[in-house]
Amino acid sequence: MWDKLGEKELVVQFQQFCGLRWKNHKSNDIHSDLEITKSETKSDKCLQNGGLENSNIQTSDFEYNSVVHVLFYLSSALGDEQVLIALLSFVLWNIDEKAVIKAYLSLAISLYLGQGAKDTFLAPRPPSPPVIRVEKKYAEEYSTPSTHAMIGLVVPFSLVYYTHENFEYNIYFAVFIASIYSSLVAASRVYLGMHYVTDVIYGILFEIIIIMAVFPILKELQIEIWCQTSPNILSLVVVCPVMLLYLYPTSTPMSYNTYSDTALVLGCAAGALVGLRFSAHNETLMSQFLVKMQQISTPKLIMFYALRFSVGTVLLALTRIVSKWCVTSSLSKMLPSYRTAKPLNYKRHVEVPHKLITYGLVSFNAIYLAPQFFKHFGLS
């Protein structure tokens, strides 16, 4: 039973059940798909992760149900960098700052362990063909466990867990929405051809263990008091990410794809803690904002939320653009050419530091600078 869950045939069957299949096949059954694609795989590129991928696959090569296709594409995006930053920023600026910082830390711990597990097990992704690999963005990464499934679990449930102590709402409905979020993200990874079913199951089980260990600790931790009073906080947020990246398993060239993403999430967590260190007065601003929001009508409230989110998003986008240019151009000029000429060396010596520093600044500005902008523009 368990072996069957880890077979590529099950991925193909799920794709076909959802309406995703190769074009111009004589039959729509799984055996026909596997037989027809045998000849196609002869010219395919054998990836370093052990999977087969036809790099010439285009949208015109397969057919799909448009509604289901869009649903799973959008669901998968719920685990991507841009959507996560937008979601957490909205909650940060409009609902609960402390909950988002704890969610940042939960996400950082989960992704560090999940990505590290990927680059320890070195499990290949499902071969394409016979699987239709719709998404290419994360194709050159290992497969087990599914970190998208882990993200899809930790983000919504951390927000529910950490906000419920400060706000009154229907916890059962919130858990239901969080479960739908998690299920869609997990299923989308199989539909897009990025994971075996077992990868998703391992990711969910691994994340449940992490949640059980981490959530209660962070809930009881008075993190804002610790950040604002500890004399060692600045040293810790600089040393810890560097040490964690040093200890990260990078046994193959492909490991550096996940390595740079790990640097990104560690940078976000470090930047959030530094931002909290300098933002003692922002808590008063947030309290005043929440009181003010209770006194205005729903249409005005929505507009107010949208304005704060828009101003904050522009600030973070500018931070990312400027920081990325400064860090990458500086490192490219400072480092010897042999450290940046090859793609792998560029990832190691330029891209990883850029993501650590850039997203540290993005997170810092989200916590510290954005509330100052809101006050300046009369949005607090």
C-alpha positions as CSV (number, residue, x, y, z in Angstrom):
1,M,0.0,0.0,0.0
2,W,2.7,2.5,1.0
3,D,4.9,1.6,-2.0
4,K,1.9,2.3,-4.3
5,L,1.6,5.8,-2.8
6,G,5.2,6.5,-3.9
7,E,4.7,5.4,-7.5
8,K,4.7,7.7,-10.5
9,E,1.6,5.9,-11.9
10,L,-0.5,7.3,-9.0
11,V,0.6,10.9,-9.8
12,V,-0.4,10.3,-13.5
13,Q,-3.7,8.9,-12.4
14,F,-4.4,11.9,-10.1
15,Q,-3.5,14.2,-13.0
16,Q,-5.8,12.4,-15.4
17,F,-8.6,12.4,-12.8
18,C,-8.3,16.2,-12.6
19,G,-8.4,16.4,-16.4
20,L,-4.7,16.9,-17.1
21,R,-3.3,14.5,-19.8
22,W,-1.0,14.4,-22.8
23,K,-2.5,15.3,-26.1
24,N,-2.7,13.0,-29.2
25,H,-2.8,9.8,-27.2
26,K,-4.8,6.9,-28.5
27,S,-6.1,6.1,-25.0
28,N,-6.5,8.0,-21.8
29,D,-5.6,5.1,-19.5
30,I,-2.4,5.1,-17.5
31,H,-0.9,2.1,-19.4
32,S,-1.2,3.9,-22.7
33,D,0.5,7.0,-21.2
34,L,3.4,5.0,-19.9
35,E,3.9,3.0,-23.1
36,I,3.8,6.1,-25.4
37,T,6.2,8.1,-23.3
38,K,8.8,5.4,-23.2
39,S,10.1,6.5,-26.6
40,E,9.9,10.1,-25.6
41,T,12.2,9.6,-22.5
42,K,15.1,8.3,-24.7
43,S,16.0,11.9,-25.7
44,D,15.1,13.4,-22.3
45,K,17.7,15.0,-20.1
46,C,18.7,13.0,-17.0
47,L,18.6,15.6,-14.2
48,Q,21.1,15.6,-11.3
49,N,18.3,14.7,-8.9
50,G,17.7,11.4,-10.7
51,G,14.4,12.4,-12.3
52,L,13.8,12.6,-16.1
53,E,12.5,15.8,-17.5
54,N,11.6,16.7,-21.0
55,S,12.7,20.3,-21.1
56,N,10.8,20.9,-24.3
57,I,7.3,20.3,-22.8
58,Q,5.0,23.2,-23.5
59,T,1.4,24.0,-22.6
60,S,0.4,22.9,-26.1
61,D,1.6,19.4,-25.3
62,F,-1.1,18.6,-22.8
63,E,-4.8,19.3,-22.2
64,Y,-6.5,20.3,-19.0
65,N,-9.7,21.4,-17.3
66,S,-9.3,25.2,-17.1
67,V,-11.1,25.6,-13.8
68,V,-9.2,22.8,-12.0
69,H,-5.9,24.0,-13.6
70,V,-6.3,27.6,-12.4
71,L,-7.4,26.4,-9.0
72,F,-4.3,24.3,-8.4
73,Y,-2.0,26.9,-9.9
74,L,-3.3,29.5,-7.5
75,S,-3.3,26.9,-4.6
76,S,0.4,26.2,-5.2
77,A,1.1,29.9,-5.2
78,L,-0.1,30.0,-1.6
79,G,3.2,28.4,-0.7
80,D,5.4,30.8,-2.8
81,E,7.5,33.6,-1.5
82,Q,5.5,36.5,-2.9
83,V,2.1,35.3,-1.7
84,L,3.4,34.5,1.8
85,I,5.0,37.9,2.1
86,A,1.8,39.6,1.0
87,L,-0.4,37.5,3.4
88,L,1.9,37.9,6.4
89,S,2.4,41.6,5.8
90,F,-1.4,42.2,5.6
91,V,-1.9,40.5,8.9
92,L,1.1,42.2,10.4
93,W,0.0,45.7,9.5
94,N,-3.8,45.3,10.0
95,I,-4.4,42.6,12.6
96,D,-1.7,41.3,14.9
97,E,2.0,42.1,14.8
98,K,3.1,39.6,17.5
99,A,1.2,36.7,15.8
100,V,3.0,37.4,12.5
101,I,6.4,37.5,14.1
102,K,5.8,34.1,15.8
103,A,4.5,32.8,12.4
104,Y,7.8,34.1,10.8
105,L,9.8,32.1,13.4
106,S,7.6,29.0,13.0
107,L,8.0,29.2,9.2
108,A,11.8,29.7,9.5
109,I,12.2,26.6,11.7
110,S,9.9,24.5,9.5
111,L,11.6,25.5,6.2
112,Y,15.1,25.1,7.6
113,L,14.4,21.5,8.8
114,G,12.3,20.7,5.7
115,Q,14.8,22.0,3.2
116,G,17.6,20.3,5.1
117,A,15.7,17.0,5.0
118,K,15.3,17.4,1.2
119,D,19.1,17.8,0.7
120,T,19.8,14.9,3.1
121,F,17.5,12.3,1.5
122,L,18.3,13.5,-2.1
123,A,15.0,11.9,-3.4
124,P,14.2,12.6,-7.1
125,R,11.1,14.2,-8.3
126,P,8.6,12.2,-10.4
127,P,10.0,11.7,-13.9
128,S,8.5,13.7,-16.7
129,P,7.2,12.0,-18.8
130,P,5.1,10.0,-17.9
131,V,4.2,12.6,-15.3
132,I,3.3,16.0,-16.7
133,R,5.5,18.5,-14.9
134,V,3.4,21.7,-15.3
135,E,5.6,23.8,-13.0
136,K,9.2,24.4,-13.7
137,K,10.1,26.9,-11.0
138,Y,11.3,24.4,-8.4
139,A,12.0,21.5,-10.8
140,E,15.8,21.4,-10.0
141,E,15.2,20.6,-6.3
142,Y,14.9,17.4,-4.5
143,S,11.5,16.0,-3.6
144,T,11.1,14.6,-0.1
145,P,9.5,16.0,2.0
146,S,7.2,18.5,0.2
147,T,8.1,21.9,1.7
148,H,5.1,23.4,0.0
149,A,2.9,21.0,2.0
150,M,4.8,22.0,5.2
151,I,4.3,25.7,4.4
152,G,0.6,25.1,3.6
153,L,0.2,23.6,7.1
154,V,2.4,25.9,9.2
155,V,1.3,29.3,7.9
156,P,-2.5,29.2,8.3
157,F,-2.4,27.2,11.5
158,S,0.2,29.4,13.1
159,L,-1.9,32.5,12.3
160,V,-5.0,30.8,13.9
161,Y,-3.0,29.6,16.9
162,Y,-1.3,32.8,17.7
163,T,-4.2,35.2,16.9
164,H,-6.9,33.3,18.8
165,E,-5.5,34.3,22.2
166,N,-6.0,38.0,21.3
167,F,-9.1,38.0,19.2
168,E,-12.6,36.5,19.5
169,Y,-13.7,34.5,16.5
170,N,-15.2,31.1,15.6
171,I,-12.2,28.9,16.1
172,Y,-13.9,25.9,14.3
173,F,-14.5,28.0,11.2
174,A,-10.9,29.3,11.3
175,V,-9.6,25.7,11.5
176,F,-11.8,24.7,8.6
177,I,-10.4,27.5,6.4
178,A,-6.9,26.6,7.5
179,S,-7.5,23.0,6.6
180,I,-8.8,23.9,3.1
181,Y,-5.7,26.1,2.6
182,S,-3.4,23.2,3.6
183,S,-5.3,20.6,1.5
184,L,-5.3,22.7,-1.6
185,V,-1.6,23.5,-1.4
186,A,-0.7,19.8,-0.8
187,A,-2.9,18.5,-3.6
188,S,-1.6,21.1,-6.0
189,R,1.9,19.8,-5.7
190,V,0.8,16.4,-7.0
191,Y,-1.4,17.9,-9.7
192,L,1.5,20.0,-11.0
193,G,3.8,17.0,-11.2
194,M,6.2,18.2,-8.6
195,H,5.8,15.5,-5.9
196,Y,4.8,11.9,-5.3
197,V,1.9,11.4,-2.9
198,T,4.4,10.1,-0.3
199,D,6.4,13.4,-0.5
200,V,3.3,15.3,0.5
201,I,2.4,12.8,3.3
202,Y,6.0,13.0,4.7
203,G,5.8,16.8,4.6
204,I,2.5,16.9,6.5
205,L,3.7,14.4,9.1
206,F,7.0,16.2,9.6
207,E,5.3,19.5,10.0
208,I,2.8,18.2,12.5
209,I,5.8,17.1,14.7
210,I,7.4,20.5,14.3
211,I,4.1,22.3,15.2
212,M,3.6,20.2,18.3
213,A,7.1,21.1,19.5
214,V,7.4,24.7,18.4
215,F,3.9,26.3,18.7
216,P,3.5,25.9,22.5
217,I,7.0,27.3,23.1
218,L,6.5,30.4,21.0
219,K,3.1,31.0,22.4
220,E,4.4,31.3,25.9
221,L,7.5,33.2,24.9
222,Q,7.3,37.0,25.5
223,I,9.2,37.6,22.4
224,E,8.8,41.4,22.3
225,I,10.1,41.7,25.8
226,W,13.0,39.5,25.1
227,C,13.9,41.3,21.9
228,Q,13.7,44.8,23.5
229,T,15.6,43.9,26.7
230,S,18.2,41.2,25.8
231,P,21.7,42.8,25.4
232,N,22.6,39.9,23.1
233,I,19.8,40.0,20.6
234,L,21.6,41.7,17.8
235,S,24.6,39.4,18.1
236,L,22.3,36.4,18.1
237,V,20.3,37.4,15.0
238,V,23.6,37.9,13.1
239,V,25.4,34.8,14.3
240,C,22.6,32.3,14.3
241,P,21.5,32.5,10.6
242,V,25.2,32.4,9.5
243,M,25.8,29.3,11.7
244,L,22.7,27.6,10.5
245,L,23.6,28.2,6.9
246,Y,27.1,26.9,7.6
247,L,25.6,23.7,9.0
248,Y,23.1,23.3,6.2
249,P,23.7,20.1,4.1
250,T,25.0,21.1,0.6
251,S,26.3,17.7,-0.6
252,T,25.4,18.3,-4.3
253,P,25.2,21.2,-6.7
254,M,21.4,21.0,-6.6
255,S,21.4,21.6,-2.9
256,Y,22.2,25.3,-3.5
257,N,18.7,25.9,-5.0
258,T,17.1,25.1,-1.6
259,Y,20.1,26.6,0.2
260,S,19.3,30.1,-1.2
261,D,15.6,29.8,-0.2
262,T,16.7,28.8,3.3
263,A,18.8,31.9,3.5
264,L,15.8,33.9,2.5
265,V,13.5,32.6,5.3
266,L,16.3,32.9,7.9
267,G,16.9,36.5,6.7
268,C,13.1,37.2,7.2
269,A,13.2,35.8,10.7
270,A,16.3,37.7,11.7
271,G,15.0,40.9,10.2
272,A,11.8,40.6,12.1
273,L,13.6,40.2,15.4
274,V,15.8,43.2,14.8
275,G,12.8,45.2,13.8
276,L,11.0,44.2,17.0
277,R,14.1,45.3,18.9
278,F,13.7,48.9,17.7
279,S,9.9,49.1,17.5
280,A,8.8,49.4,21.2
281,H,6.7,52.4,20.4
282,N,5.1,50.7,17.4
283,E,3.0,48.5,19.8
284,T,1.3,51.7,21.0
285,L,0.6,52.7,17.4
286,M,-0.9,49.3,16.6
287,S,-3.1,49.5,19.7
288,Q,-4.4,52.9,18.8
289,F,-5.0,51.7,15.2
290,L,-7.1,48.7,16.3
291,V,-9.2,50.9,18.6
292,K,-9.7,53.4,15.7
293,M,-10.8,50.6,13.4
294,Q,-13.6,49.6,15.7
295,Q,-15.1,53.0,15.4
296,I,-15.4,53.2,11.6
297,S,-17.8,51.6,9.1
298,T,-16.9,48.5,7.1
299,P,-16.4,50.2,3.7
300,K,-14.0,52.7,5.2
301,L,-12.3,49.9,7.1
302,I,-11.7,48.0,3.9
303,M,-10.3,51.1,2.3
304,F,-8.1,51.8,5.2
305,Y,-6.7,48.3,5.2
306,A,-6.1,48.5,1.4
307,L,-4.2,51.8,1.8
308,R,-2.0,50.5,4.6
309,F,-1.3,47.4,2.6
310,S,-0.5,49.4,-0.6
311,V,1.8,51.8,1.1
312,G,3.6,49.0,2.9
313,T,3.9,46.9,-0.2
314,V,5.5,49.7,-2.2
315,L,8.0,50.2,0.7
316,L,8.9,46.5,0.7
317,A,9.2,46.3,-3.1
318,L,11.5,49.3,-3.1
319,T,13.6,47.8,-0.3
320,R,13.9,44.5,-2.2
321,I,14.9,46.2,-5.5
322,V,17.5,48.6,-4.0
323,S,19.0,46.0,-1.6
324,K,19.2,43.3,-4.3
325,W,21.0,45.7,-6.6
326,C,23.4,47.0,-3.9
327,V,24.3,43.5,-2.5
328,T,24.7,41.7,-5.8
329,S,26.6,44.4,-7.6
330,S,28.9,45.0,-4.6
331,L,29.7,41.3,-4.1
332,S,30.2,40.8,-7.9
333,K,32.8,43.6,-7.9
334,M,34.5,42.7,-4.6
335,L,34.9,38.9,-5.2
336,P,37.4,37.4,-7.6
337,S,35.9,36.4,-10.9
338,Y,36.4,32.7,-10.3
339,R,34.0,32.9,-7.4
340,T,31.2,34.4,-9.5
341,A,31.8,33.2,-13.1
342,K,30.2,29.8,-12.8
343,P,26.4,29.5,-11.9
344,L,27.1,27.4,-8.8
345,N,29.8,29.7,-7.5
346,Y,27.5,32.7,-8.1
347,K,24.7,31.0,-6.1
348,R,27.1,30.3,-3.2
349,H,28.9,33.6,-3.0
350,V,26.4,36.1,-4.3
351,E,22.8,34.8,-4.3
352,V,22.8,33.3,-0.8
353,P,24.2,36.5,0.9
354,H,21.9,38.6,-1.2
355,K,18.8,36.7,-0.1
356,L,19.9,36.7,3.6
357,I,20.6,40.4,3.6
358,T,17.9,41.6,1.3
359,Y,15.0,39.7,3.0
360,G,16.4,40.6,6.4
361,L,16.0,44.3,5.4
362,V,12.6,43.6,3.9
363,S,11.4,42.0,7.1
364,F,13.0,44.8,9.2
365,N,11.2,47.5,7.3
366,A,7.9,45.6,7.5
367,I,8.2,45.5,11.3
368,Y,9.8,48.8,12.0
369,L,9.7,51.3,9.1
370,A,6.3,50.6,7.7
371,P,4.4,51.7,10.8
372,Q,6.4,55.0,10.6
373,F,5.2,55.5,7.1
374,F,1.6,54.8,8.1
375,K,1.9,57.4,10.8
376,H,3.4,59.9,8.3
377,F,0.6,59.4,5.8
378,G,-2.2,59.5,8.5
379,L,-2.9,55.8,8.3
380,S,-2.4,55.0,12.0
